Amino acid sequence: MKLGAALAAIILLVLTGAAPAPEKAEKRIALVIGISAYQNAPTLANPVNDARAIGEALRRLNFEVFELFDPDYRQFSRGLRDFGVHVQGADTAVIYYAGHGVQADHENYLLPADAKLEHQHDLLFEAIPLRLLLGEMVQASKIGIILLDACRNNPFTDRMSRSFVTSQRAVATNPGLARVDDVPRNTMVVMATKADQGADDGDAGHSPFAEALLAHLQIPGLELGLFFRSVRDTVLKATNNRQEPYIFSSLGAEPFYFRPRLPNHPPEIGPVTALQVADRAGMTPLGLPQPTDPDGDALTIRIIGLPRSGEVRIDGRPMKPNDLFPAEKLAAAAYKPDGKTLGPVGSIDILVEDGRGGSVMSSLPITVVSTNHPPVVDPARTVRFFPQHLGIAPPTDPDATR
């Protein structure tokens, strides 16, 4: 919400007592297409499985998902046209296609289930040009993303090559798909592998590309660029560097997240009980409560203050100001007095951080008490004396001498 709109909302709230209407949620739509049962080519194992799984993953990310499984040419073109109508009112649009794709004269085509391609002219009537998908995606107000898991080894390339040679027409029919250099503004095309190369169909229920997409769609906070770089690395590792996904893009700087990270909540730490320790004690556990994070973020602890005397250690290592350690090691923190200083000696002060700007401070006061005992004496008593006549006669002198 811009500043002017926010100010207007606050004025409305003050004058009317009514809360401002919430901001409109982003509209996300997706079309997933999987073609396994080709009528004129061997069946592919995974495309329908891939498309179903991608569709479910996108639904969990608040996409309205439209699905086409094993569509023929008419169903494919009709489904694409209907989807285009919905794209007009969407902020974000995604198309995922799993199946066969071919290129001819540097143009890319996606093949419906009933494609035959017995002659080069058949492309005009039996295949869906990639440019049709691109034309629909430009209607999204923010971003359009096309995911092509369409470079799987297929018999149509060889069939087309033989046909084009027979016709003596110079038409390039390289393996895989061609580069996509005419990407419309705010649109991205992601191919399962580089141009002019084939991609694995996979043997574990999903293709390597689909498997990597599914894994990373579950991770919150991956901006689109990092998302696809991570997918690339995962596919390379899974295929022993044989297959490298590639991106053709005309995106601006506005970030996009398939799964945005939820608003951050700061860490929490419970109440602290002051520590009292004897001056001759050894290492005494601090007893600080273990901090927690509502978002499940990994926490670290930074030392920002130490007692004036004595020593604080963690795992046997003396702590210094600004030392950093994982939160789980806090339970091993202990204090040892210097044996000389008595009374309040200050506190150990810590800053708990979640790595996303959230933090909480805690302070543990420490008092050192003496173990020396003073001499023990009887309690004070009162002694009373009472005068009394003893009954003794005064002395006399026989010589009458004074």
VOPAGU-2260 file (C-alpha; in pm, 1 decimal, decimal comma):
REM VOPAGU-2260
SITE   aa  ch    i         X         Y         Z
SITE  MET   A    0       0,0       0,0       0,0
SITE  LYS   A    1     142,1     337,9     -99,2
SITE  LEU   A    2     180,5     620,5     155,6
SITE  GLY   A    3    -115,6     821,4      22,9
SITE  ALA   A    4    -345,2     521,1      29,1
SITE  ALA   A    5    -227,1     427,2     378,7
SITE  LEU   A    6    -291,7     781,3     505,8
SITE  ALA   A    7    -639,9     781,4     353,3
SITE  ALA   A    8    -714,3     449,2     521,8
SITE  ILE   A    9    -605,5     584,7     860,3
SITE  ILE   A   10    -822,5     897,4     818,4
SITE  LEU   A   11   -1117,2     675,7     724,9
SITE  LEU   A   12   -1062,7     466,6    1035,7
SITE  VAL   A   13   -1047,3     773,2    1262,0
SITE  LEU   A   14   -1353,5     945,1    1114,3
SITE  THR   A   15   -1581,7     644,7    1076,9
SITE  GLY   A   16   -1441,6     388,6    1316,0
SITE  ALA   A   17   -1442,6     140,6    1028,6
SITE  ALA   A   18   -1142,2     -71,2     941,4
SITE  PRO   A   19   -1004,8     -22,4     588,6
SITE  ALA   A   20   -1076,4    -298,9     338,8
SITE  PRO   A   21    -789,8    -550,7     305,1
SITE  GLU   A   22    -569,7    -531,6      -0,8
SITE  LYS   A   23    -677,0    -748,7    -291,9
SITE  ALA   A   24    -508,3   -1087,9    -297,6
SITE  GLU   A   25    -292,6   -1168,5    -598,6
SITE  LYS   A   26    -472,1   -1378,3    -858,5
SITE  ARG   A   27    -264,4   -1674,4    -971,8
SITE  ILE   A   28    -364,8   -1917,2   -1247,1
SITE  ALA   A   29    -191,5   -2211,2   -1411,6
SITE  LEU   A   30    -243,9   -2450,3   -1699,8
SITE  VAL   A   31     -75,6   -2791,0   -1669,6
SITE  ILE   A   32     -58,0   -3018,5   -1973,4
SITE  GLY   A   33      70,0   -3375,2   -1968,9
SITE  ILE   A   34      73,8   -3602,7   -2272,5
SITE  SER   A   35     184,6   -3962,9   -2228,3
SITE  ALA   A   36     -48,7   -4162,1   -2456,8
SITE  TYR   A   37      65,6   -4060,1   -2804,2
SITE  GLN   A   38    -145,0   -4230,8   -3068,8
SITE  ASN   A   39     132,3   -4246,8   -3327,3
SITE  ALA   A   40     439,1   -4287,0   -3108,4
SITE  PRO   A   41     541,5   -4498,9   -2809,8
SITE  THR   A   42     380,4   -4402,6   -2480,1
SITE  LEU   A   43     584,0   -4183,2   -2247,4
SITE  ALA   A   44     597,1   -4297,7   -1886,4
SITE  ASN   A   45     588,3   -3977,1   -1687,8
SITE  PRO   A   46     431,6   -3665,1   -1848,1
SITE  VAL   A   47      80,6   -3713,3   -1708,0
SITE  ASN   A   48     224,5   -3799,9   -1365,6
SITE  ASP   A   49     444,8   -3492,0   -1384,5
SITE  ALA   A   50     157,7   -3262,0   -1482,3
SITE  ARG   A   51     -73,0   -3394,1   -1208,6
SITE  ALA   A   52     193,3   -3347,3    -942,0
SITE  ILE   A   53     286,2   -2997,3   -1061,9
SITE  GLY   A   54     -83,4   -2904,2   -1065,5
SITE  GLU   A   55    -131,4   -3018,3    -706,4
SITE  ALA   A   56     179,5   -2831,1    -595,3
SITE  LEU   A   57      57,8   -2510,6    -759,7
SITE  ARG   A   58    -287,0   -2546,1    -598,7
SITE  ARG   A   59    -119,6   -2549,6    -260,0
SITE  LEU   A   60      43,4   -2220,4    -361,5
SITE  ASN   A   61    -295,1   -2055,6    -428,0
SITE  PHE   A   62    -298,3   -2107,0    -804,3
SITE  GLU   A   63    -624,3   -2177,7    -980,4
SITE  VAL   A   64    -519,0   -2475,4   -1189,9
SITE  PHE   A   65    -659,0   -2588,0   -1526,7
SITE  GLU   A   66    -557,0   -2932,0   -1653,4
SITE  LEU   A   67    -522,9   -3108,0   -1988,1
SITE  PHE   A   68    -420,9   -3474,3   -1988,7
SITE  ASP   A   69    -349,1   -3649,1   -2319,7
SITE  PRO   A   70    -536,4   -3384,5   -2524,2
SITE  ASP   A   71    -567,4   -3415,9   -2901,1
SITE  TYR   A   72    -510,2   -3113,3   -3122,8
SITE  ARG   A   73    -865,6   -2979,5   -3084,2
SITE  GLN   A   74    -868,4   -3021,5   -2706,1
SITE  PHE   A   75    -521,8   -2867,9   -2674,5
SITE  SER   A   76    -602,9   -2558,6   -2881,2
SITE  ARG   A   77    -944,3   -2514,4   -2716,6
SITE  GLY   A   78    -798,0   -2552,5   -2367,7
SITE  LEU   A   79    -527,2   -2298,4   -2446,1
SITE  ARG   A   80    -782,9   -2050,9   -2579,9
SITE  ASP   A   81   -1006,5   -2087,5   -2272,7
SITE  PHE   A   82    -707,3   -2046,7   -2043,4
SITE  GLY   A   83    -613,3   -1727,1   -2225,1
SITE  VAL   A   84    -948,8   -1577,1   -2127,7
SITE  HIS   A   85    -863,7   -1631,2   -1761,1
SITE  VAL   A   86    -512,4   -1492,9   -1803,1
SITE  GLN   A   87    -663,2   -1152,2   -1883,0
SITE  GLY   A   88    -768,3   -1104,5   -1521,0
SITE  ALA   A   89    -464,6   -1264,7   -1356,4
SITE  ASP   A   90    -156,6   -1118,4   -1194,8
SITE  THR   A   91      53,6   -1432,4   -1244,3
SITE  ALA   A   92      11,8   -1705,2   -1506,1
SITE  VAL   A   93     203,1   -2033,3   -1540,1
SITE  ILE   A   94     193,4   -2299,2   -1809,0
SITE  TYR   A   95     362,2   -2633,8   -1747,7
SITE  TYR   A   96     389,8   -2867,7   -2046,3
SITE  ALA   A   97     521,3   -3225,1   -2030,6
SITE  GLY   A   98     538,1   -3426,5   -2350,1
SITE  HIS   A   99     696,8   -3419,2   -2694,2
SITE  GLY   A  100     818,1   -3101,9   -2858,2
SITE  VAL   A  101     999,3   -3040,4   -3183,8
SITE  GLN   A  102    1163,5   -2754,9   -3369,0
SITE  ALA   A  103    1166,0   -2673,3   -3737,5
SITE  ASP   A  104    1335,6   -2370,8   -3891,2
SITE  HIS   A  105    1405,5   -2245,9   -3535,8
SITE  GLU   A  106    1034,5   -2250,3   -3448,4
SITE  ASN   A  107     918,9   -2461,1   -3153,3
SITE  TYR   A  108     606,9   -2677,7   -3157,9
SITE  LEU   A  109     431,4   -2881,0   -2889,1
SITE  LEU   A  110     273,5   -3205,9   -3002,4
SITE  PRO   A  111     -81,6   -3313,4   -2908,3
SITE  ALA   A  112    -164,2   -3678,7   -2851,2
SITE  ASP   A  113    -296,8   -3732,4   -3205,9
SITE  ALA   A  114      -0,6   -3579,9   -3394,4
SITE  LYS   A  115     130,1   -3783,7   -3693,0
SITE  LEU   A  116     373,1   -3548,9   -3868,8
SITE  GLU   A  117     412,7   -3760,6   -4180,5
SITE  HIS   A  118     505,8   -3452,7   -4384,5
SITE  GLN   A  119     663,7   -3119,6   -4291,2
SITE  HIS   A  120     340,4   -2940,2   -4377,8
SITE  ASP   A  121     163,5   -3131,2   -4100,3
SITE  LEU   A  122     318,1   -2902,3   -3840,5
SITE  LEU   A  123      72,8   -2630,5   -3941,9
SITE  PHE   A  124    -226,6   -2852,7   -3868,8
SITE  GLU   A  125    -113,2   -3099,0   -3602,7
SITE  ALA   A  126     120,1   -2910,9   -3369,1
SITE  ILE   A  127      78,0   -2613,4   -3135,2
SITE  PRO   A  128     333,4   -2335,6   -3195,2
SITE  LEU   A  129     505,5   -2211,9   -2881,6
SITE  ARG   A  130     433,7   -1856,0   -2990,8
SITE  LEU   A  131      62,1   -1920,0   -2922,3
SITE  LEU   A  132     142,7   -1988,5   -2556,8
SITE  LEU   A  133     361,2   -1679,5   -2541,4
SITE  GLY   A  134      80,7   -1471,1   -2687,9
SITE  GLU   A  135    -157,9   -1576,9   -2412,3
SITE  MET   A  136      90,6   -1522,6   -2130,1
SITE  VAL   A  137     154,0   -1155,9   -2206,9
SITE  GLN   A  138    -195,5   -1080,8   -2078,6
SITE  ALA   A  139     -92,8   -1144,7   -1716,9
SITE  SER   A  140     -49,0    -812,4   -1539,4
SITE  LYS   A  141     269,9    -906,5   -1352,1
SITE  ILE   A  142     446,4   -1216,0   -1480,4
SITE  GLY   A  143     401,7   -1512,1   -1713,9
SITE  ILE   A  144     608,6   -1831,1   -1680,6
SITE  ILE   A  145     620,1   -2119,9   -1928,8
SITE  LEU   A  146     783,0   -2443,8   -1812,1
SITE  LEU   A  147     871,3   -2679,0   -2097,0
SITE  ASP   A  148     954,0   -3036,4   -2005,1
SITE  ALA   A  149     925,2   -3105,4   -2377,6
SITE  CYS   A  150    1269,7   -3206,1   -2498,2
SITE  ARG   A  151    1228,1   -3579,3   -2434,5
SITE  ASN   A  152    1374,6   -3812,1   -2693,4
SITE  ASN   A  153    1101,2   -3870,9   -2945,6
SITE  PRO   A  154    1050,2   -4046,0   -3281,7
SITE  PHE   A  155     891,3   -3743,2   -3445,2
SITE  THR   A  156    1227,9   -3572,7   -3500,9
SITE  ASP   A  157    1363,5   -3862,4   -3709,0
SITE  ARG   A  158    1034,0   -3894,6   -3893,4
SITE  MET   A  159    1030,8   -3524,5   -3978,4
SITE  SER   A  160    1396,0   -3530,9   -4086,1
SITE  ARG   A  161    1331,7   -3812,0   -4336,6
SITE  SER   A  162    1024,4   -3634,3   -4467,9
SITE  PHE   A  163    1206,2   -3304,3   -4513,4
SITE  VAL   A  164    1494,7   -3471,6   -4696,0
SITE  THR   A  165    1251,1   -3648,5   -4926,1
SITE  SER   A  166    1082,0   -3319,5   -5004,0
SITE  GLN   A  167    1426,1   -3168,6   -5077,5
SITE  ARG   A  168    1336,6   -2866,8   -4865,0
SITE  ALA   A  169    1604,5   -2720,3   -4638,2
SITE  VAL   A  170    1432,4   -2731,7   -4300,3
SITE  ALA   A  171    1635,1   -2770,0   -3981,0
SITE  THR   A  172    1508,8   -3042,3   -3746,2
SITE  ASN   A  173    1758,5   -3051,5   -3463,4
SITE  PRO   A  174    1688,6   -3253,6   -3149,1
SITE  GLY   A  175    1508,0   -3082,5   -2865,6
SITE  LEU   A  176    1375,5   -2728,7   -2884,0
SITE  ALA   A  177    1524,5   -2415,2   -3035,8
SITE  ARG   A  178    1628,3   -2102,7   -2851,5
SITE  VAL   A  179    1348,6   -1865,5   -2757,2
SITE  ASP   A  180    1487,0   -1519,1   -2817,8
SITE  ASP   A  181    1161,4   -1332,4   -2880,0
SITE  VAL   A  182    1030,4   -1360,8   -2523,4
SITE  PRO   A  183     764,4   -1094,2   -2454,6
SITE  ARG   A  184     811,1    -845,5   -2173,5
SITE  ASN   A  185     761,0    -977,7   -1817,9
SITE  THR   A  186     763,9   -1335,8   -1947,0
SITE  MET   A  187     998,1   -1626,0   -1877,4
SITE  VAL   A  188    1044,8   -1949,3   -2069,7
SITE  VAL   A  189    1221,4   -2228,3   -1882,5
SITE  MET   A  190    1328,3   -2537,2   -2076,4
SITE  ALA   A  191    1417,1   -2867,6   -1913,9
SITE  THR   A  192    1748,2   -2864,0   -2099,8
SITE  LYS   A  193    1952,1   -2643,0   -2329,5
SITE  ALA   A  194    1845,4   -2569,0   -2684,1
SITE  ASP   A  195    1904,8   -2845,4   -2941,5
SITE  GLN   A  196    1943,0   -3108,5   -2670,2
SITE  GLY   A  197    1724,9   -3389,2   -2541,4
SITE  ALA   A  198    1600,2   -3436,5   -2184,6
SITE  ASP   A  199    1538,6   -3746,6   -1973,8
SITE  ASP   A  200    1185,4   -3873,6   -1924,2
SITE  GLY   A  201    1294,8   -4020,5   -1591,0
SITE  ASP   A  202    1249,5   -4365,1   -1441,1
SITE  ALA   A  203    1126,0   -4287,7   -1089,1
SITE  GLY   A  204     773,8   -4158,1   -1150,4
SITE  HIS   A  205     882,5   -3809,1   -1258,4
SITE  SER   A  206    1126,4   -3654,7   -1501,1
SITE  PRO   A  207    1439,3   -3498,6   -1344,7
SITE  PHE   A  208    1306,7   -3151,4   -1429,9
SITE  ALA   A  209     964,5   -3214,4   -1274,9
SITE  GLU   A  210    1125,4   -3374,1    -968,3
SITE  ALA   A  211    1341,6   -3065,7    -914,1
SITE  LEU   A  212    1046,2   -2829,6    -960,8
SITE  LEU   A  213     836,8   -3021,8    -708,2
SITE  ALA   A  214    1117,0   -3021,1    -451,7
SITE  HIS   A  215    1178,3   -2646,9    -472,0
SITE  LEU   A  216     812,1   -2542,3    -484,6
SITE  GLN   A  217     796,1   -2657,2    -122,5
SITE  ILE   A  218    1070,0   -2420,7      -5,4
SITE  PRO   A  219     950,9   -2081,5     124,5
SITE  GLY   A  220    1133,7   -1761,2      46,2
SITE  LEU   A  221    1305,6   -1862,5    -280,3
SITE  GLU   A  222    1296,8   -1564,1    -515,2
SITE  LEU   A  223    1235,9   -1667,2    -876,2
SITE  GLY   A  224    1597,4   -1628,9    -990,1
SITE  LEU   A  225    1731,5   -1836,5    -700,4
SITE  PHE   A  226    1444,2   -2082,7    -745,3
SITE  PHE   A  227    1544,9   -2170,3   -1100,9
SITE  ARG   A  228    1917,5   -2166,3   -1029,7
SITE  SER   A  229    1848,9   -2421,7    -757,2
SITE  VAL   A  230    1635,0   -2629,0    -995,6
SITE  ARG   A  231    1919,5   -2619,5   -1249,9
SITE  ASP   A  232    2173,4   -2744,3    -997,5
SITE  THR   A  233    1941,7   -3023,3    -883,6
SITE  VAL   A  234    1881,1   -3146,9   -1239,9
SITE  LEU   A  235    2252,3   -3136,3   -1321,9
SITE  LYS   A  236    2329,0   -3345,4   -1014,8
SITE  ALA   A  237    2047,5   -3593,5   -1085,0
SITE  THR   A  238    2160,9   -3648,1   -1444,6
SITE  ASN   A  239    2536,2   -3652,5   -1383,8
SITE  ASN   A  240    2566,1   -3320,2   -1567,9
SITE  ARG   A  241    2399,4   -3453,0   -1883,7
SITE  GLN   A  242    2098,9   -3221,5   -1863,2
SITE  GLU   A  243    2106,0   -2850,7   -1781,6
SITE  PRO   A  244    1780,4   -2649,1   -1766,8
SITE  TYR   A  245    1795,2   -2316,9   -1944,4
SITE  ILE   A  246    1605,3   -1989,2   -1912,9
SITE  PHE   A  247    1498,9   -1730,4   -2169,0
SITE  SER   A  248    1361,8   -1427,8   -1988,7
SITE  SER   A  249    1241,7   -1071,3   -2021,2
SITE  LEU   A  250    1164,3   -1000,4   -1656,7
SITE  GLY   A  251    1206,6    -677,2   -1464,4
SITE  ALA   A  252    1341,8    -626,9   -1114,5
SITE  GLU   A  253    1020,1    -689,8    -920,6
SITE  PRO   A  254    1073,8   -1003,1    -710,9
SITE  PHE   A  255     844,7   -1303,9    -739,6
SITE  TYR   A  256     803,8   -1599,7    -503,7
SITE  PHE   A  257     612,2   -1918,2    -575,7
SITE  ARG   A  258     596,2   -1971,8    -198,7
SITE  PRO   A  259     649,8   -1640,3     -18,2
SITE  ARG   A  260     797,4   -1662,9     327,0
SITE  LEU   A  261     539,2   -1579,9     592,4
SITE  PRO   A  262     580,4   -1255,8     792,2
SITE  ASN   A  263     867,2   -1299,2    1032,8
SITE  HIS   A  264     800,5   -1339,2    1404,5
SITE  PRO   A  265    1086,0   -1260,4    1643,2
SITE  PRO   A  266    1240,0   -1530,3    1862,8
SITE  GLU   A  267    1105,5   -1587,5    2212,2
SITE  ILE   A  268    1276,0   -1665,8    2540,7
SITE  GLY   A  269    1118,4   -1740,2    2877,5
SITE  PRO   A  270    1160,3   -1560,9    3211,4
SITE  VAL   A  271    1505,9   -1560,4    3367,0
SITE  THR   A  272    1585,7   -1651,5    3726,8
SITE  ALA   A  273    1881,4   -1459,9    3875,7
SITE  LEU   A  274    2187,6   -1673,7    3945,0
SITE  GLN   A  275    2341,7   -1687,7    4291,9
SITE  VAL   A  276    2672,3   -1871,4    4316,5
SITE  ALA   A  277    2924,9   -1932,3    4595,4
SITE  ASP   A  278    3261,0   -1759,8    4567,2
SITE  ARG   A  279    3445,3   -2092,7    4573,0
SITE  ALA   A  280    3212,2   -2273,5    4333,4
SITE  GLY   A  281    3335,0   -2425,7    4010,6
SITE  MET   A  282    3160,3   -2393,5    3675,9
SITE  THR   A  283    2791,8   -2343,2    3749,4
SITE  PRO   A  284    2525,9   -2377,2    3473,3
SITE  LEU   A  285    2360,7   -2045,6    3392,8
SITE  GLY   A  286    2016,1   -2202,3    3375,1
SITE  LEU   A  287    1897,9   -1969,0    3097,8
SITE  PRO   A  288    1578,2   -2090,3    2923,9
SITE  GLN   A  289    1617,6   -2226,4    2573,5
SITE  PRO   A  290    1496,8   -1969,5    2313,7
SITE  THR   A  291    1242,2   -2072,9    2050,9
SITE  ASP   A  292    1131,3   -1931,7    1716,3
SITE  PRO   A  293     763,7   -1929,2    1605,4
SITE  ASP   A  294     868,9   -1962,1    1240,4
SITE  GLY   A  295    1108,0   -2249,5    1301,5
SITE  ASP   A  296    1412,2   -2044,5    1199,4
SITE  ALA   A  297    1755,7   -2153,7    1317,0
SITE  LEU   A  298    1863,0   -1925,6    1601,8
SITE  THR   A  299    2201,4   -1788,5    1698,7
SITE  ILE   A  300    2310,4   -1617,3    2018,6
SITE  ARG   A  301    2544,2   -1323,0    2042,5
SITE  ILE   A  302    2720,6   -1223,9    2366,6
SITE  ILE   A  303    2663,6    -851,8    2422,0
SITE  GLY   A  304    2756,9    -825,1    2791,5
SITE  LEU   A  305    2955,7   -1018,2    3053,5
SITE  PRO   A  306    2990,7    -997,9    3435,3
SITE  ARG   A  307    3260,3    -766,7    3577,4
SITE  SER   A  308    3441,7   -1061,4    3733,4
SITE  GLY   A  309    3456,2   -1433,8    3686,4
SITE  GLU   A  310    3433,9   -1625,9    3361,5
SITE  VAL   A  311    3158,6   -1752,5    3131,4
SITE  ARG   A  312    3236,1   -2062,9    2926,6
SITE  ILE   A  313    3051,3   -2263,2    2662,3
SITE  ASP   A  314    3182,0   -2609,6    2579,8
SITE  GLY   A  315    3494,1   -2518,0    2774,8
SITE  ARG   A  316    3565,7   -2206,7    2566,9
SITE  PRO   A  317    3578,7   -1867,4    2743,0
SITE  MET   A  318    3324,1   -1621,2    2604,4
SITE  LYS   A  319    3412,5   -1271,2    2486,7
SITE  PRO   A  320    3184,2    -982,0    2386,4
SITE  ASN   A  321    3031,4   -1030,1    2039,7
SITE  ASP   A  322    3098,5   -1404,6    2033,5
SITE  LEU   A  323    2836,5   -1592,9    1827,9
SITE  PHE   A  324    2719,0   -1951,3    1872,6
SITE  PRO   A  325    2416,7   -2171,9    1787,6
SITE  ALA   A  326    2125,1   -2138,4    2027,8
SITE  GLU   A  327    2129,3   -2507,7    2118,6
SITE  LYS   A  328    2467,8   -2458,9    2288,1
SITE  LEU   A  329    2315,3   -2221,3    2543,0
SITE  ALA   A  330    2237,6   -2516,7    2769,1
SITE  ALA   A  331    2613,7   -2575,2    2805,9
SITE  ALA   A  332    2684,6   -2217,3    2923,5
SITE  ALA   A  333    2831,7   -2192,5    3275,6
SITE  TYR   A  334    2980,5   -1928,3    3508,3
SITE  LYS   A  335    3278,0   -1952,1    3742,8
SITE  PRO   A  336    3351,9   -1674,8    3998,5
SITE  ASP   A  337    3705,0   -1543,3    4049,5
SITE  GLY   A  338    3699,0   -1634,0    4421,6
SITE  LYS   A  339    3766,8   -1271,8    4527,7
SITE  THR   A  340    3471,0   -1055,0    4432,7
SITE  LEU   A  341    3153,3   -1075,8    4638,0
SITE  GLY   A  342    2805,4    -938,6    4587,4
SITE  PRO   A  343    2639,2    -843,2    4256,6
SITE  VAL   A  344    2896,6    -881,7    3977,8
SITE  GLY   A  345    2680,4    -771,5    3685,7
SITE  SER   A  346    2504,1    -987,3    3429,3
SITE  ILE   A  347    2547,9   -1193,2    3117,1
SITE  ASP   A  348    2352,9   -1027,7    2835,9
SITE  ILE   A  349    2262,3   -1214,4    2515,9
SITE  LEU   A  350    2097,5   -1127,0    2185,8
SITE  VAL   A  351    1899,4   -1408,3    2022,6
SITE  GLU   A  352    1876,0   -1364,7    1640,8
SITE  ASP   A  353    1678,3   -1553,8    1376,7
SITE  GLY   A  354    1883,3   -1443,1    1074,3
SITE  ARG   A  355    1588,3   -1254,4     923,3
SITE  GLY   A  356    1597,6    -939,0    1130,2
SITE  GLY   A  357    1407,3   -1077,4    1429,6
SITE  SER   A  358    1577,1   -1071,6    1769,6
SITE  VAL   A  359    1516,2   -1072,8    2142,8
SITE  MET   A  360    1744,8    -978,2    2432,4
SITE  SER   A  361    1780,5   -1147,1    2767,9
SITE  SER   A  362    1986,0   -1064,6    3076,7
SITE  LEU   A  363    2090,8   -1288,0    3367,2
SITE  PRO   A  364    2197,1   -1105,7    3687,8
SITE  ILE   A  365    2468,7   -1285,1    3887,2
SITE  THR   A  366    2546,0   -1250,4    4258,3
SITE  VAL   A  367    2846,3   -1410,7    4429,1
SITE  VAL   A  368    2804,4   -1501,6    4794,2
SITE  SER   A  369    3082,2   -1573,9    5041,0
SITE  THR   A  370    3148,8   -1923,6    5169,2
SITE  ASN   A  371    3359,1   -1792,4    5468,0
SITE  HIS   A  372    3192,4   -1833,3    5810,6
SITE  PRO   A  373    3275,4   -1582,6    6095,0
SITE  PRO   A  374    3384,2   -1707,1    6446,8
SITE  VAL   A  375    3105,6   -1837,0    6662,4
SITE  VAL   A  376    3059,9   -1681,3    7017,0
SITE  ASP   A  377    2799,3   -1725,1    7284,1
SITE  PRO   A  378    2517,3   -1480,8    7274,2
SITE  ALA   A  379    2542,2   -1174,3    7501,9
SITE  ARG   A  380    2423,5   -1222,9    7863,1
SITE  THR   A  381    2341,7    -986,1    8154,4
SITE  VAL   A  382    2505,1   -1042,6    8497,4
SITE  ARG   A  383    2336,4    -887,1    8802,0
SITE  PHE   A  384    2494,3    -826,8    9148,7
SITE  PHE   A  385    2292,6    -782,6    9471,3
SITE  PRO   A  386    2461,8    -617,6    9788,8
SITE  GLN   A  387    2420,8    -833,1   10109,0
SITE  HIS   A  388    2552,9    -803,7   10486,5
SITE  LEU   A  389    2815,6   -1068,5   10550,8
SITE  GLY   A  390    2784,5   -1075,0   10941,9
SITE  ILE   A  391    3158,0   -1040,4   11005,5
SITE  ALA   A  392    3264,7    -842,1   11324,9
SITE  PRO   A  393    3511,7    -560,9   11274,6
SITE  PRO   A  394    3866,1    -639,1   11385,1
SITE  THR   A  395    4005,5    -519,9   11726,4
SITE  ASP   A  396    4355,6    -448,7   11848,9
SITE  PRO   A  397    4450,5    -571,2   12198,9
SITE  ASP   A  398    4701,5    -294,2   12230,0
SITE  ALA   A  399    4433,1     -41,4   12167,8
SITE  THR   A  400    4638,0      80,2   11884,1
SITE  ARG   A  401    4443,3     244,9   11609,6
